[in-house]
Structure formats: C-alpha cells, structure tokens
Amino acid sequence: MLSNIGVPGLILILTLALIIFGPKKLPEIGRAFGQTLKEFKKSTKELTEDVMQDIEEEKKNLTK
C-alpha cells in the first residue's frame, strides 16, 4: 500500500501535515509515532518468541 506513494506523494503528505499541525507539533507527533512503532515491534517480537517456545515444548512432548 505505502510502496505506491512515491517521493512526490510523500512530499505532499509532509507539506499537508506541516500546514495542518504546524512546525511545533510535528516533532511531538513524530516522537509519538516512533514510540508507538517501537512498542508494536516489541510486542510482535514477544508474541513470536512465545509461540516459538510453545512449538518447541510441543515438539519435546511429542518425542517423549
């Protein structure tokens, strides 16, 4: 979905965001977005590790 935006579209989006939110709010919004993305990645990694651990436990139980 985002791969179809391209550079001109990205510039347009950033310009609109600058006009709508103003230059003082953009760093705050960017920081909040980055923090949200970081938490999402962390949660995804933890979920993946839990699933892999459960799979390993099931493999051990099947071999017994």
N, CA, C and O atoms as a Tinker XYZ file with bonds, in Angstrom:
   256  protein
     1  N      0.821000   -1.180000    0.000000    73     2
     2  CA     0.000000    0.000000    0.000000    64     1     3
     3  C      0.874000    1.255000    0.000000    63     2     4     5
     4  O      0.682000    2.137000   -0.837000    81     3
     5  N      1.819000    1.345000    0.918000    73     3     6
     6  CA     2.664000    2.523000    1.004000    64     5     7
     7  C      3.717000    2.568000   -0.086000    63     6     8     9
     8  O      4.292000    3.626000   -0.339000    81     7
     9  N      3.983000    1.450000   -0.735000    73     7    10
    10  CA     5.005000    1.437000   -1.772000    64     9    11
    11  C      4.565000    2.202000   -3.020000    63    10    12    13
    12  O      5.402000    2.532000   -3.860000    81    11
    13  N      3.279000    2.488000   -3.157000    73    11    14
    14  CA     2.774000    3.200000   -4.319000    64    13    15
    15  C      2.801000    4.715000   -4.153000    63    14    16    17
    16  O      2.467000    5.437000   -5.092000    81    15
    17  N      3.192000    5.217000   -2.973000    73    15    18
    18  CA     3.147000    6.656000   -2.722000    64    17    19
    19  C      4.194000    7.384000   -3.542000    63    18    20    21
    20  O      3.861000    8.318000   -4.272000    81    19
    21  N      5.425000    6.989000   -3.443000    73    19    22
    22  CA     6.496000    7.652000   -4.182000    64    21    23
    23  C      6.935000    8.933000   -3.492000    63    22    24    25
    24  O      6.347000    9.358000   -2.498000    81    23
    25  N      7.971000    9.532000   -4.034000    73    23    26
    26  CA     8.551000   10.743000   -3.451000    64    25    27
    27  C      7.609000   11.947000   -3.543000    63    26    28    29
    28  O      7.444000   12.656000   -2.550000    81    27
    29  N      6.988000   12.200000   -4.699000    73    27    30
    30  CA     6.086000   13.364000   -4.762000    64    29    31
    31  C      4.912000   13.255000   -3.783000    63    30    32    33
    32  O      4.521000   14.244000   -3.163000    81    31
    33  N      4.363000   12.072000   -3.651000    73    31    34
    34  CA     3.262000   11.862000   -2.717000    64    33    35
    35  C      3.700000   12.059000   -1.277000    63    34    36    37
    36  O      2.966000   12.623000   -0.466000    81    35
    37  N      4.898000   11.590000   -0.966000    73    35    38
    38  CA     5.436000   11.753000    0.383000    64    37    39
    39  C      5.662000   13.221000    0.706000    63    38    40    41
    40  O      5.371000   13.665000    1.816000    81    39
    41  N      6.177000   13.975000   -0.252000    73    39    42
    42  CA     6.384000   15.414000   -0.056000    64    41    43
    43  C      5.045000   16.113000    0.157000    63    42    44    45
    44  O      4.936000   17.000000    1.004000    81    43
    45  N      4.038000   15.723000   -0.598000    73    43    46
    46  CA     2.707000   16.304000   -0.440000    64    45    47
    47  C      2.139000   16.014000    0.947000    63    46    48    49
    48  O      1.581000   16.902000    1.591000    81    47
    49  N      2.278000   14.792000    1.398000    73    47    50
    50  CA     1.778000   14.411000    2.724000    64    49    51
    51  C      2.494000   15.193000    3.815000    63    50    52    53
    52  O      1.853000   15.696000    4.738000    81    51
    53  N      3.812000   15.302000    3.721000    73    51    54
    54  CA     4.574000   16.050000    4.720000    64    53    55
    55  C      4.206000   17.529000    4.710000    63    54    56    57
    56  O      4.125000   18.151000    5.769000    81    55
    57  N      3.984000   18.097000    3.534000    73    55    58
    58  CA     3.583000   19.502000    3.435000    64    57    59
    59  C      2.216000   19.716000    4.075000    63    58    60    61
    60  O      2.022000   20.677000    4.819000    81    59
    61  N      1.271000   18.828000    3.790000    73    59    62
    62  CA    -0.052000   18.941000    4.406000    64    61    63
    63  C      0.022000   18.798000    5.915000    63    62    64    65
    64  O     -0.660000   19.521000    6.642000    81    63
    65  N      0.843000   17.872000    6.393000    73    63    66
    66  CA     0.996000   17.701000    7.840000    64    65    67
    67  C      1.587000   18.959000    8.466000    63    66    68    69
    68  O      1.169000   19.364000    9.551000    81    67
    69  N      2.532000   19.566000    7.808000    73    67    70
    70  CA     3.141000   20.798000    8.307000    64    69    71
    71  C      2.107000   21.925000    8.370000    63    70    72    73
    72  O      2.076000   22.691000    9.333000    81    71
    73  N      1.278000   22.021000    7.359000    73    71    74
    74  CA     0.249000   23.060000    7.330000    64    73    75
    75  C     -0.807000   22.804000    8.405000    63    74    76    77
    76  O     -1.222000   23.733000    9.098000    81    75
    77  N     -1.241000   21.555000    8.548000    73    75    78
    78  CA    -2.312000   21.227000    9.491000    64    77    79
    79  C     -1.839000   21.326000   10.936000    63    78    80    81
    80  O     -2.506000   21.950000   11.761000    81    79
    81  N     -0.704000   20.724000   11.251000    73    79    82
    82  CA    -0.269000   20.630000   12.639000    64    81    83
    83  C      0.691000   21.738000   13.059000    63    82    84    85
    84  O      0.801000   22.035000   14.249000    81    83
    85  N      1.368000   22.337000   12.131000    73    83    86
    86  CA     2.323000   23.389000   12.457000    64    85    87
    87  C      3.686000   22.814000   12.782000    63    86    88    89
    88  O      3.812000   21.629000   13.092000    81    87
    89  N      4.707000   23.657000   12.712000    73    87    90
    90  CA     6.076000   23.173000   12.903000    64    89    91
    91  C      6.389000   22.737000   14.336000    63    90    92    93
    92  O      7.295000   21.930000   14.544000    81    91
    93  N      5.662000   23.251000   15.318000    73    91    94
    94  CA     5.952000   22.885000   16.714000    64    93    95
    95  C      5.385000   21.523000   17.077000    63    94    96    97
    96  O      5.946000   20.831000   17.927000    81    95
    97  N      4.289000   21.126000   16.454000    73    95    98
    98  CA     3.642000   19.856000   16.781000    64    97    99
    99  C      4.244000   18.669000   16.040000    63    98   100   101
   100  O      4.156000   17.538000   16.519000    81    99
   101  N      4.851000   18.902000   14.886000    73    99   102
   102  CA     5.370000   17.787000   14.080000    64   101   103
   103  C      6.401000   16.933000   14.822000    63   102   104   105
   104  O      6.316000   15.708000   14.741000    81   103
   105  N      7.375000   17.515000   15.544000    73   103   106
   106  CA     8.311000   16.652000   16.280000    64   105   107
   107  C      7.615000   15.801000   17.347000    63   106   108   109
   108  O      7.989000   14.649000   17.568000    81   107
   109  N      6.614000   16.367000   17.999000    73   107   110
   110  CA     5.875000   15.610000   19.003000    64   109   111
   111  C      5.118000   14.446000   18.366000    63   110   112   113
   112  O      5.109000   13.332000   18.890000    81   111
   113  N      4.496000   14.719000   17.248000    73   111   114
   114  CA     3.752000   13.675000   16.538000    64   113   115
   115  C      4.706000   12.587000   16.054000    63   114   116   117
   116  O      4.410000   11.397000   16.167000    81   115
   117  N      5.849000   12.999000   15.516000    73   115   118
   118  CA     6.847000   12.033000   15.056000    64   117   119
   119  C      7.367000   11.178000   16.191000    63   118   120   121
   120  O      7.532000    9.968000   16.035000    81   119
   121  N      7.627000   11.794000   17.330000    73   119   122
   122  CA     8.104000   11.056000   18.502000    64   121   123
   123  C      7.055000   10.046000   18.965000    63   122   124   125
   124  O      7.379000    8.896000   19.260000    81   123
   125  N      5.799000   10.482000   19.025000    73   123   126
   126  CA     4.721000    9.591000   19.452000    64   125   127
   127  C      4.562000    8.432000   18.471000    63   126   128   129
   128  O      4.350000    7.291000   18.880000    81   127
   129  N      4.665000    8.726000   17.185000    73   127   130
   130  CA     4.551000    7.673000   16.175000    64   129   131
   131  C      5.705000    6.677000   16.302000    63   130   132   133
   132  O      5.504000    5.466000   16.215000    81   131
   133  N      6.911000    7.200000   16.508000    73   131   134
   134  CA     8.077000    6.329000   16.683000    64   133   135
   135  C      7.953000    5.450000   17.910000    63   134   136   137
   136  O      8.293000    4.268000   17.865000    81   135
   137  N      7.468000    6.016000   19.004000    73   135   138
   138  CA     7.283000    5.242000   20.239000    64   137   139
   139  C      6.233000    4.154000   20.036000    63   138   140   141
   140  O      6.399000    3.028000   20.504000    81   139
   141  N      5.164000    4.493000   19.342000    73   139   142
   142  CA     4.115000    3.510000   19.062000    64   141   143
   143  C      4.655000    2.377000   18.203000    63   142   144   145
   144  O      4.370000    1.207000   18.459000    81   143
   145  N      5.431000    2.723000   17.187000    73   143   146
   146  CA     6.025000    1.709000   16.316000    64   145   147
   147  C      6.988000    0.822000   17.094000    63   146   148   149
   148  O      7.018000   -0.391000   16.887000    81   147
   149  N      7.767000    1.413000   17.979000    73   147   150
   150  CA     8.712000    0.659000   18.809000    64   149   151
   151  C      7.974000   -0.325000   19.717000    63   150   152   153
   152  O      8.383000   -1.480000   19.842000    81   151
   153  N      6.893000    0.125000   20.348000    73   151   154
   154  CA     6.105000   -0.760000   21.209000    64   153   155
   155  C      5.461000   -1.888000   20.407000    63   154   156   157
   156  O      5.395000   -3.026000   20.873000    81   155
   157  N      4.986000   -1.572000   19.202000    73   155   158
   158  CA     4.379000   -2.585000   18.346000    64   157   159
   159  C      5.393000   -3.657000   17.975000    63   158   160   161
   160  O      5.091000   -4.849000   18.030000    81   159
   161  N      6.604000   -3.231000   17.593000    73   159   162
   162  CA     7.656000   -4.183000   17.254000    64   161   163
   163  C      8.015000   -5.057000   18.446000    63   162   164   165
   164  O      8.210000   -6.264000   18.304000    81   163
   165  N      8.103000   -4.442000   19.624000    73   163   166
   166  CA     8.443000   -5.181000   20.836000    64   165   167
   167  C      7.363000   -6.228000   21.142000    63   166   168   169
   168  O      7.681000   -7.370000   21.471000    81   167
   169  N      6.106000   -5.840000   21.036000    73   167   170
   170  CA     5.009000   -6.772000   21.290000    64   169   171
   171  C      4.996000   -7.910000   20.286000    63   170   172   173
   172  O      4.762000   -9.064000   20.645000    81   171
   173  N      5.247000   -7.583000   19.032000    73   171   174
   174  CA     5.291000   -8.605000   17.992000    64   173   175
   175  C      6.420000   -9.594000   18.252000    63   174   176   177
   176  O      6.243000  -10.803000   18.095000    81   175
   177  N      7.573000   -9.083000   18.647000    73   175   178
   178  CA     8.720000   -9.947000   18.933000    64   177   179
   179  C      8.424000  -10.859000   20.120000    63   178   180   181
   180  O      8.738000  -12.049000   20.081000    81   179
   181  N      7.821000  -10.309000   21.174000    73   179   182
   182  CA     7.485000  -11.118000   22.344000    64   181   183
   183  C      6.474000  -12.199000   21.995000    63   182   184   185
   184  O      6.597000  -13.335000   22.451000    81   183
   185  N      5.477000  -11.853000   21.190000    73   183   186
   186  CA     4.469000  -12.823000   20.780000    64   185   187
   187  C      5.106000  -13.936000   19.956000    63   186   188   189
   188  O      4.797000  -15.112000   20.149000    81   187
   189  N      5.990000  -13.568000   19.043000    73   187   190
   190  CA     6.681000  -14.562000   18.221000    64   189   191
   191  C      7.527000  -15.492000   19.081000    63   190   192   193
   192  O      7.548000  -16.702000   18.857000    81   191
   193  N      8.220000  -14.930000   20.059000    73   191   194
   194  CA     9.047000  -15.753000   20.946000    64   193   195
   195  C      8.181000  -16.714000   21.755000    63   194   196   197
   196  O      8.557000  -17.870000   21.947000    81   195
   197  N      7.017000  -16.243000   22.236000    73   195   198
   198  CA     6.117000  -17.115000   22.995000    64   197   199
   199  C      5.603000  -18.266000   22.136000    63   198   200   201
   200  O      5.541000  -19.409000   22.590000    81   199
   201  N      5.240000  -17.961000   20.905000    73   199   202
   202  CA     4.730000  -19.002000   20.008000    64   201   203
   203  C      5.826000  -20.016000   19.701000    63   202   204   205
   204  O      5.578000  -21.222000   19.703000    81   203
   205  N      7.033000  -19.531000   19.438000    73   203   206
   206  CA     8.147000  -20.441000   19.149000    64   205   207
   207  C      8.461000  -21.313000   20.363000    63   206   208   209
   208  O      8.774000  -22.495000   20.218000    81   207
   209  N      8.379000  -20.735000   21.545000    73   207   210
   210  CA     8.624000  -21.508000   22.765000    64   209   211
   211  C      7.562000  -22.600000   22.923000    63   210   212   213
   212  O      7.887000  -23.731000   23.282000    81   211
   213  N      6.301000  -22.268000   22.656000    73   211   214
   214  CA     5.237000  -23.265000   22.738000    64   213   215
   215  C      5.437000  -24.381000   21.719000    63   214   216   217
   216  O      5.180000  -25.548000   22.015000    81   215
   217  N      5.891000  -24.030000   20.533000    73   215   218
   218  CA     6.141000  -25.036000   19.497000    64   217   219
   219  C      7.258000  -25.978000   19.944000    63   218   220   221
   220  O      7.151000  -27.194000   19.783000    81   219
   221  N      8.318000  -25.419000   20.501000    73   219   222
   222  CA     9.431000  -26.243000   20.987000    64   221   223
   223  C      8.967000  -27.176000   22.105000    63   222   224   225
   224  O      9.373000  -28.337000   22.149000    81   223
   225  N      8.123000  -26.680000   23.005000    73   223   226
   226  CA     7.607000  -27.525000   24.090000    64   225   227
   227  C      6.760000  -28.658000   23.532000    63   226   228   229
   228  O      6.840000  -29.788000   24.015000    81   227
   229  N      5.951000  -28.365000   22.520000    73   227   230
   230  CA     5.120000  -29.397000   21.908000    64   229   231
   231  C      5.979000  -30.448000   21.213000    63   230   232   233
   232  O      5.663000  -31.637000   21.258000    81   231
   233  N      7.059000  -30.020000   20.575000    73   231   234
   234  CA     7.964000  -30.974000   19.923000    64   233   235
   235  C      8.596000  -31.885000   20.962000    63   234   236   237
   236  O      8.736000  -33.086000   20.726000    81   235
   237  N      8.977000  -31.336000   22.102000    73   235   238
   238  CA     9.583000  -32.139000   23.173000    64   237   239
   239  C      8.579000  -33.127000   23.731000    63   238   240   241
   240  O      8.928000  -34.271000   24.024000    81   239
   241  N      7.322000  -32.694000   23.883000    73   239   242
   242  CA     6.282000  -33.581000   24.402000    64   241   243
   243  C      5.970000  -34.706000   23.431000    63   242   244   245
   244  O      5.663000  -35.818000   23.860000    81   243
   245  N      6.042000  -34.445000   22.146000    73   243   246
   246  CA     5.736000  -35.475000   21.152000    64   245   247
   247  C      6.834000  -36.525000   21.067000    63   246   248   249
   248  O      6.556000  -37.682000   20.749000    81   247
   249  N      8.079000  -36.140000   21.346000    73   247   250
   250  CA     9.187000  -37.089000   21.250000    64   249   251
   251  C      9.309000  -37.958000   22.484000    63   250   252   253
   252  O     10.041000  -38.947000   22.469000    81   251
   253  N      8.612000  -37.614000   23.546000    73   251   254
   254  CA     8.697000  -38.409000   24.782000    64   253   255
   255  C      7.849000  -39.634000   24.729000    63   254   256
   256  O      7.815000  -40.403000   25.689000    81   255
